[in-house]
Amino acid sequence: MPSTYSPLKIELIATGEQSGTWGNTTNTNLGTALEEAITGSADVTFSSGNVTVTLTDVNTTQTARNLRLNLTGTTGGARDLILGSGCQIEKLYLVNNGCADAITVKNTSGTGIAVPAGKSMFVFNNGTNVVDATTYLSSLTLGAALPVASGGTGLTSLGTGVATWLGTPSSANLASAVTDETGSGSLVFATSPTLVTPVLGTPSSGNLGSCTADGTNAVGYRNIPASGAAKTTSYTLTAADVGEFVELGTGGSIVVPASVFAAGDAISIFNNTTGSISCTCSAVTNFYKGGTDADINSFSVTTRGVATVLFINATTAVVTGNLA
């Protein structure tokens, strides 16, 4: 009976066969075939194309039987190392890709595993596909910090409190991990935060239109901005005019409304014409001319004059300035 071969193509001598020569076959099995499968290394050379390796029924050295496959040569782009005829068996490979491009190790069917250029990987041929040989490690110790490019931090250790914050990312734990923080309390994000007694320093910009100076009174101006363009028709004051000056041009006049303003609201009126302009304030319950006890229904601002209306409360106001 002739010899048969194992899946790794190790020759199996039939009973009574190879009288006087079986020792040579056995030595080849032990010294070549088994060593290749356990510790062997073989080069696989690429030349701008895919490469196929096979296993055949011969008792000689065979590339596909080796544990380590060392990929060399010129790929000219991503290539495949195909485990072809006879290789559809369960076998572990250590693939060292010394080429300039990724090489996918695969069976004649299946998706296989891509080994990056310049990297080594353990892969397992399960007979139908080539898969990762290792998918789980219970623990891992590296000889050096894992670089950022590989998904690590590049750090050899974590600062005091950082591990605690990573495990429980609270505001308090973050403050403990940071060494140059200022203030205390909860972490603040940009949209609608609530700050408790902050010291703002000198902000470079900002809009304080909705802020107050003391919890009640609105923040004022260090200058007096204009309330729009000059008025050339009758204009009724609005809450938006508070803290600003209203310019009157030819044909312009002012109406002071009731129940619009609150205590402390003040508006200046500038008459930028050659004649006096009469303004109406009859809707306000008590409207006084400054320096008098006169409750008036109207007032006139002189040529190039300025008059300021100050509200004492919602229904009482006083006007002072260049009045006719």
Sequence and secondary structure as in RCSB ss.txt:
>XXXX:A:sequence
MPSTYSPLKIELIATGEQSGTWGNTTNTNLGTALEEAITGSADVTFSSGNVTVTLTDVNTTQTARNLRLNLTGTT
GGARDLILGSGCQIEKLYLVNNGCADAITVKNTSGTGIAVPAGKSMFVFNNGTNVVDATTYLSSLTLGAALPVAS
GGTGLTSLGTGVATWLGTPSSANLASAVTDETGSGSLVFATSPTLVTPVLGTPSSGNLGSCTADGTNAVGYRNIP
ASGAAKTTSYTLTAADVGEFVELGTGGSIVVPASVFAAGDAISIFNNTTGSISCTCSAVTNFYKGGTDADINSFS
VTTRGVATVLFINATTAVVTGNLA
>XXXX:A:secstr
   EE TT  EE  TT STTTHHHHHHHIIIIIIHHHHH EEEEEEESS EEE   S SS  GGGSSEEEEEEE 
SS EEEEE TT  SEEEEEEEE SSS EEEEESSS  EEE TT EEEEEEESS EEES    S    SS   GGG
TS   SS  TTHHHHHHS  HHHHHHH SS  S SS   SSS   SS    S S    TT BSSSSSB   SS  
B SS B SEEE  GGGTTSEEEE TT EEE  SSS  TT EEEEEE SSS EEEE TTSSEEEETTS  B SEEE
E TT EEEEEEEETTEEEEEESB 
